[in-house]
Amino acid sequence: MVKAKISRKPRLSQGDIIRDVEHIEYVQEKSGIIEVSKIVFPLCIVLTQDCDLAQDYKFRWSKKQTPNEDKWLLSVILAPIYNVEHIYTGEHLSEIGMSMTPINRRKTQGQNLRNNETPRYHYLEFPENIPIVPSVVDFKHYFSANVAYLKSHKTSSFVCQVSELFREDISQRFSSYLSRIGLP
């Protein structure tokens, strides 16, 4: 079981879980009409390193004048968190018209998922005081969001923050997943 706290910091922090995060899928112009397609993820976890988030906050929102903005981030890395039941059925992206390979919860695939032995996923179970069902972070679906948007959105949509030890585990697994050697 993952340890999480509900206490909220004013800044974005690694391990923050935020609900209803918008991801701009694409923007296109056709005959003078601009079309914006967005996906709203019910839950996301902040994966950007906490030291970078702290520096961004300190220099972006402090009253102190700085000669430049070299500590500012352009965006924050996030990954969606899906209900594990939807992962098992392969329906976690059905609302955007995608079907995924089901994972049989009773066989080795399901056991490996719950034991965090599948590199693509990180399984999470929360304590009773956190209103999140057993869930899975899917590292393949990571994306970025604007810092100012996310900080503002966190004010009304913060759920909890994964404790330091557990967020480091998630961060290490995400890093490992991204640095894997691609095989054909």
C-alpha contacts under 8 A as a table, 3 or more apart, distances in Angstrom:
res1	aa1	res2	aa2	distance
1	M	124	L	6.77
1	M	125	E	4.95
1	M	126	F	5.84
1	M	127	P	6.91
2	V	124	L	6.20
2	V	125	E	5.83
2	V	126	F	5.54
2	V	127	P	7.30
2	V	162	V	7.15
2	V	163	S	7.86
2	V	166	F	6.46
3	K	126	F	6.87
3	K	127	P	7.08
3	K	162	V	6.06
3	K	163	S	5.58
3	K	166	F	6.98
4	A	126	F	7.22
4	A	127	P	7.63
4	A	130	I	7.68
4	A	160	C	6.37
4	A	161	Q	5.36
4	A	162	V	4.24
4	A	163	S	5.09
5	K	160	C	5.59
5	K	161	Q	5.30
5	K	162	V	6.47
5	K	163	S	6.66
6	I	130	I	7.72
6	I	159	V	6.84
6	I	160	C	4.50
6	I	161	Q	6.29
7	S	160	C	7.13
7	S	161	Q	7.61
8	R	158	F	7.65
8	R	160	C	7.44
8	R	161	Q	7.77
9	K	12	L	7.28
9	K	13	S	7.75
10	P	155	T	7.92
11	R	53	L	7.73
11	R	54	A	7.44
11	R	57	Y	6.27
11	R	151	K	6.64
12	L	16	D	7.03
12	L	53	L	6.33
12	L	54	A	7.79
12	L	57	Y	7.83
12	L	150	L	7.78
12	L	151	K	6.04
12	L	154	K	7.70
13	S	16	D	5.62
13	S	46	V	6.99
13	S	50	D	5.59
13	S	53	L	6.25
13	S	54	A	7.44
13	S	161	Q	7.94
14	Q	45	I	7.84
14	Q	46	V	5.15
14	Q	47	L	5.53
14	Q	48	T	5.83
14	Q	49	Q	5.84
14	Q	50	D	4.87
14	Q	53	L	7.51
14	Q	161	Q	8.00
14	Q	167	R	7.01
15	G	45	I	5.82
15	G	46	V	5.22
15	G	47	L	6.41
15	G	161	Q	5.28
15	G	162	V	4.87
15	G	163	S	7.17
15	G	164	E	7.69
15	G	167	R	5.30
16	D	45	I	5.60
16	D	46	V	5.36
16	D	158	F	7.39
16	D	159	V	7.70
16	D	160	C	6.06
16	D	161	Q	4.26
16	D	162	V	6.39
17	I	43	L	6.64
17	I	44	C	5.53
17	I	45	I	4.50
17	I	46	V	6.59
17	I	158	F	6.31
17	I	159	V	5.56
17	I	160	C	5.40
17	I	161	Q	5.74
17	I	162	V	7.48
18	I	21	V	6.85
18	I	43	L	5.70
18	I	44	C	5.46
18	I	45	I	6.49
18	I	154	K	6.32
18	I	157	S	5.53
18	I	158	F	4.63
18	I	159	V	5.53
18	I	160	C	7.41
19	R	41	F	7.12
19	R	42	P	5.09
19	R	43	L	4.32
19	R	44	C	6.32
19	R	157	S	5.30
19	R	158	F	6.53
19	R	159	V	6.74
20	D	40	V	5.57
20	D	41	F	5.26
20	D	42	P	4.46
20	D	43	L	6.06
20	D	44	C	7.91
20	D	157	S	7.11
21	V	40	V	5.41
21	V	41	F	5.26
21	V	42	P	6.69
21	V	43	L	6.97
21	V	44	C	6.83
21	V	150	L	7.85
21	V	153	H	7.83
22	E	38	K	6.41
22	E	39	I	5.74
22	E	40	V	4.40
22	E	41	F	6.40
22	E	145	A	7.97
23	H	38	K	5.41
23	H	39	I	5.13
23	H	40	V	6.16
23	H	41	F	7.54
23	H	143	F	7.58
23	H	144	S	7.74
23	H	145	A	6.85
24	I	27	V	7.53
24	I	36	V	7.22
24	I	37	S	6.04
24	I	38	K	4.32
24	I	39	I	6.43
25	E	36	V	7.70
25	E	37	S	5.35
25	E	38	K	5.04
25	E	39	I	6.49
26	Y	36	V	6.00
26	Y	37	S	5.36
26	Y	38	K	7.09
27	V	34	I	7.00
27	V	35	E	5.64
27	V	36	V	4.51
27	V	37	S	6.37
28	Q	34	I	5.72
28	Q	35	E	5.30
28	Q	36	V	6.68
29	E	32	G	6.10
29	E	33	I	5.46
29	E	34	I	4.39
29	E	35	E	6.14
30	K	33	I	5.28
30	K	34	I	6.50
30	K	35	E	7.76
39	I	96	I	7.81
41	F	44	C	6.69
41	F	80	P	6.35
42	P	80	P	7.84
42	P	81	I	7.73
43	L	80	P	5.89
43	L	81	I	5.26
43	L	82	Y	7.23
44	C	78	L	6.17
44	C	79	A	5.42
44	C	80	P	4.26
44	C	81	I	5.25
45	I	78	L	5.47
45	I	79	A	5.52
45	I	80	P	6.46
45	I	81	I	6.89
45	I	137	V	7.91
46	V	76	V	7.14
46	V	77	I	6.10
46	V	78	L	4.60
46	V	79	A	6.87
47	L	76	V	7.57
47	L	77	I	5.34
47	L	78	L	5.33
47	L	79	A	7.08
47	L	171	S	6.33
48	T	52	D	7.26
48	T	53	L	7.09
48	T	76	V	5.80
48	T	77	I	5.13
48	T	78	L	7.28
49	Q	52	D	5.55
49	Q	53	L	6.53
50	D	53	L	4.96
50	D	54	A	6.02
51	C	54	A	5.11
51	C	55	Q	6.22
52	D	55	Q	5.17
52	D	56	D	6.10
52	D	71	K	7.72
52	D	73	L	7.60
53	L	56	D	5.08
53	L	57	Y	6.16
53	L	73	L	7.69
54	A	57	Y	5.17
54	A	58	K	6.07
55	Q	58	K	5.07
55	Q	59	F	6.16
55	Q	71	K	6.00
55	Q	72	W	7.35
56	D	59	F	5.50
56	D	60	R	5.64
56	D	71	K	5.47
56	D	72	W	4.61
56	D	73	L	6.04
57	Y	60	R	5.27
57	Y	61	W	5.61
57	Y	62	S	7.35
57	Y	72	W	7.86
58	K	61	W	6.00
58	K	62	S	5.50
59	F	62	S	5.55
59	F	64	K	7.56
59	F	66	T	7.30
59	F	69	E	7.53
59	F	71	K	6.60
59	F	72	W	7.04
60	R	69	E	7.58
60	R	71	K	7.96
60	R	72	W	6.37
62	S	65	Q	7.83
66	T	69	E	7.27
69	E	72	W	5.45
73	L	76	V	7.26
73	L	147	V	6.94
74	L	146	N	6.47
74	L	147	V	6.58
75	S	144	S	5.75
75	S	145	A	5.23
75	S	146	N	4.53
75	S	147	V	5.12
76	V	144	S	5.18
76	V	145	A	5.36
76	V	146	N	6.39
76	V	147	V	5.93
77	I	142	Y	6.89
77	I	143	F	5.78
77	I	144	S	4.46
77	I	145	A	6.76
78	L	142	Y	5.59
78	L	143	F	5.50
78	L	144	S	5.79
78	L	145	A	7.42
79	A	137	V	6.46
79	A	138	D	6.51
79	A	139	F	6.21
79	A	141	H	6.15
79	A	142	Y	4.25
79	A	143	F	6.32
80	P	137	V	5.91
80	P	138	D	6.32
80	P	141	H	6.74
80	P	142	Y	6.80
81	I	135	S	6.31
81	I	136	V	5.42
81	I	137	V	4.47
81	I	138	D	6.65
82	Y	86	H	7.00
82	Y	87	I	6.98
82	Y	92	H	6.42
82	Y	135	S	5.39
82	Y	136	V	5.20
82	Y	137	V	6.39
82	Y	138	D	7.57
83	N	86	H	5.44
83	N	87	I	6.66
83	N	92	H	7.38
83	N	133	V	6.56
83	N	134	P	6.29
83	N	135	S	4.46
83	N	136	V	6.38
84	V	87	I	4.91
84	V	88	Y	6.24
84	V	123	Y	7.92
84	V	133	V	7.97
84	V	134	P	5.85
84	V	135	S	4.55
84	V	136	V	5.63
85	E	88	Y	5.13
85	E	89	T	6.54
85	E	135	S	7.96
86	H	89	T	5.22
86	H	90	G	5.92
86	H	91	E	5.09
86	H	92	H	4.76
87	I	90	G	4.93
87	I	91	E	6.35
87	I	92	H	5.61
87	I	102	P	6.64
87	I	103	I	6.74
87	I	136	V	7.67
88	Y	91	E	7.88
88	Y	102	P	5.20
88	Y	103	I	4.53
88	Y	104	N	5.99
88	Y	105	R	6.25
88	Y	110	G	7.65
89	T	92	H	7.80
89	T	101	T	7.70
89	T	102	P	4.70
89	T	103	I	6.58
89	T	104	N	7.91
90	G	93	L	7.77
90	G	99	S	5.98
90	G	100	M	4.37
90	G	101	T	5.14
90	G	102	P	4.16
90	G	103	I	7.00
91	E	94	S	4.96
91	E	98	M	7.69
91	E	99	S	5.75
91	E	100	M	6.32
91	E	102	P	7.85
92	H	95	E	7.80
92	H	99	S	7.71
92	H	100	M	7.52
93	L	96	I	5.73
93	L	97	G	6.76
93	L	98	M	5.32
93	L	99	S	6.40
93	L	100	M	7.42
94	S	97	G	4.92
94	S	98	M	5.01
94	S	99	S	5.75
95	E	98	M	7.38
103	I	109	Q	6.14
103	I	110	G	5.97
104	N	107	K	5.59
104	N	108	T	7.85
104	N	109	Q	6.21
104	N	110	G	5.39
105	R	108	T	7.80
105	R	109	Q	6.84
105	R	110	G	3.90
105	R	111	Q	6.61
106	R	109	Q	7.92
106	R	110	G	5.96
106	R	111	Q	7.05
107	K	110	G	5.59
107	K	111	Q	6.43
108	T	111	Q	5.01
108	T	112	N	5.91
109	Q	112	N	5.17
109	Q	113	L	6.18
110	G	113	L	5.05
110	G	114	R	6.33
111	Q	114	R	5.21
111	Q	115	N	6.15
112	N	115	N	5.05
112	N	116	N	6.06
112	N	117	E	4.87
112	N	118	T	5.89
113	L	116	N	5.19
113	L	117	E	5.97
113	L	118	T	5.47
113	L	121	Y	6.83
113	L	122	H	7.35
113	L	123	Y	6.49
114	R	117	E	7.66
114	R	122	H	8.00
114	R	123	Y	5.52
115	N	123	Y	7.34
116	N	119	P	7.27
116	N	121	Y	6.92
116	N	122	H	5.59
116	N	123	Y	5.98
118	T	121	Y	5.80
118	T	122	H	7.65
119	P	122	H	7.61
119	P	173	R	7.03
119	P	176	S	7.82
119	P	177	Y	5.89
120	R	138	D	6.09
120	R	139	F	5.45
120	R	140	K	6.37
120	R	174	F	7.99
120	R	177	Y	6.30
121	Y	136	V	6.24
121	Y	137	V	5.54
121	Y	138	D	4.85
121	Y	139	F	6.06
122	H	136	V	5.42
122	H	137	V	5.00
122	H	138	D	6.77
122	H	139	F	7.86
122	H	170	I	6.97
122	H	173	R	7.77
123	Y	134	P	7.57
123	Y	135	S	5.94
123	Y	136	V	4.48
123	Y	137	V	6.50
124	L	134	P	5.81
124	L	135	S	5.18
124	L	136	V	5.87
124	L	137	V	7.69
125	E	132	I	7.97
125	E	133	V	6.98
125	E	134	P	4.61
125	E	135	S	6.46
126	F	129	N	7.99
126	F	130	I	6.08
126	F	131	P	7.95
126	F	132	I	6.49
126	F	133	V	7.16
126	F	134	P	6.80
127	P	130	I	5.72
128	E	131	P	7.07
130	I	159	V	7.83
130	I	160	C	7.31
132	I	135	S	7.54
138	D	141	H	5.80
138	D	142	Y	7.36
139	F	142	Y	5.59
139	F	174	F	6.10
139	F	177	Y	7.18
145	A	149	Y	7.31
145	A	150	L	6.67
146	N	149	Y	5.33
146	N	150	L	6.17
147	V	150	L	5.24
147	V	151	K	6.08
148	A	151	K	5.18
148	A	152	S	6.11
149	Y	152	S	5.29
149	Y	153	H	5.97
150	L	153	H	4.91
150	L	154	K	5.90
151	K	154	K	5.20
151	K	155	T	6.92
152	S	155	T	5.63
152	S	156	S	7.90
153	H	156	S	5.94
153	H	157	S	6.06
154	K	157	S	4.90
154	K	158	F	4.94
155	T	158	F	6.38
162	V	166	F	6.29
162	V	167	R	5.72
163	S	166	F	5.58
163	S	167	R	6.06
164	E	167	R	5.16
164	E	168	E	6.12
165	L	168	E	5.31
165	L	169	D	6.51
166	F	169	D	5.06
166	F	170	I	6.35
167	R	170	I	5.00
167	R	171	S	6.03
168	E	171	S	4.92
168	E	172	Q	6.03
169	D	172	Q	5.17
169	D	173	R	6.19
170	I	173	R	5.15
170	I	174	F	6.09
171	S	174	F	5.07
171	S	175	S	6.10
172	Q	175	S	5.08
172	Q	176	S	6.05
173	R	176	S	4.98
173	R	177	Y	6.06
174	F	177	Y	5.06
174	F	178	L	6.27
175	S	178	L	5.21
175	S	179	S	6.14
176	S	179	S	5.14
176	S	180	R	6.11
177	Y	180	R	5.46
